[in-house]
Amino acid sequence: MACTIQEIATLVDGELVGDGAQLIYTAKPLIEAGVGDVTFIEDERYLARFRACGAAVAIVSMNIPVNGTPMIRVQEPRVSFARIYQHLHSRPKVGFAGIHPTACIDPTAIVAADAAIGPYVVVGAECTIGPRCRLHAGVTLGNYCTLGEDTELHPKVSLYDGTILGNRVVIHANSVIGADGFGYRMQGDRHVKVQQIGIVEIEEDVEIGACTTIDRATFGTTRIGKGTKIDNLVQIGHNCQIGKHNILCSQVGIAGSVSTGDFVVMAGQVGVADHVEIGNRAQLGPQSGVPKDIPADERVLGTPARPGREQLRMLTAFMKLPELQMDLRKIKRHLHLNEVAE
């Protein structure tokens, strides 16, 4: 599909600066953009790269100066660019409806008339699948699972018995919800499994990335709060209580019985010890190791996690250690301390 620059500006309600007559066929991010493309810029420092790539027009924030090349000013360049990209590169949506003949659905399950059940899906006894749900190929639901409205499970998602999903939950491929928590006790000279008989409940508007695992509670419920977004390859242990609108980035690992407040952010590879409480709006920097409670609104870094400013001061001091070591050697030579020690 081709559009003029003016039509693109109209599509995103943007302010066009420059000639809008040229036709645009492709949208590409700045690192890939070439002659005749539309791209986007969120920061003035990328203007030179934009000029060099030869793109025909850039979607820019309101404060970026013009330079003679057509630009479309908008409030959120990335969001507007995504809309343009979809418009220029749209393909007919390939969907599926009804129940595929290879699906295996227990006769006691309740499936909404407008739900879509893909190939080789397995639905256990007494499950409930709400209106407009979409279960892609190879999804497995254990017994007694409940799915709210407009929920989508991508290929090979597995829900263990009793899992509850709210409305508009999205779970990406190969994630496992409700597997046994990692609980053992010593009995004599061997580890004996502690029975895991709880469930997982995921509230509305949660999205979970690919290959993520959320364990069932030992007793009671492991809960993921409304609006929380979880990246790929995240592990959440048994009995965790994750608050509303959290952001958990890739490779976060959360041990059992952790609780978080609302709007908590955990960057990549954060590790949280068991029974830790994390307050509202706390931000945990990448690779932070969290052995104890974090108060609300705190920003932490490092292992063990410390307040961000304190950790940065420690890192700065650590970088100066070679210089300090040389100074110490000079002082010891000056005071003849080496000779005394010998």
PyMOL commands that set and color helices and strands:
alter all, ss='L'
color gray80, all
select helices_A, chain A and resi 5-11+44-53+77-88+308-319+321-334+337-341
alter helices_A, ss='H'
color red, helices_A
select strands_A, chain A and resi 3-4+15-17+23-24+38-41+57-61+71-74+104-105+110-111+116-117+122-123+128-129+134-135+140-141+146-147+152-153+158-159+164-165+170-171+176-179+184-187+190-193+199-202+207-208+213-215+221-224+229-230+235-236+241-242+247-248+253-254+259-260+265-266+271-272+277-278+283-284+289-290+299-301+306-307
alter strands_A, ss='S'
color yellow, strands_A
deselect
rebuild
show_as cartoon
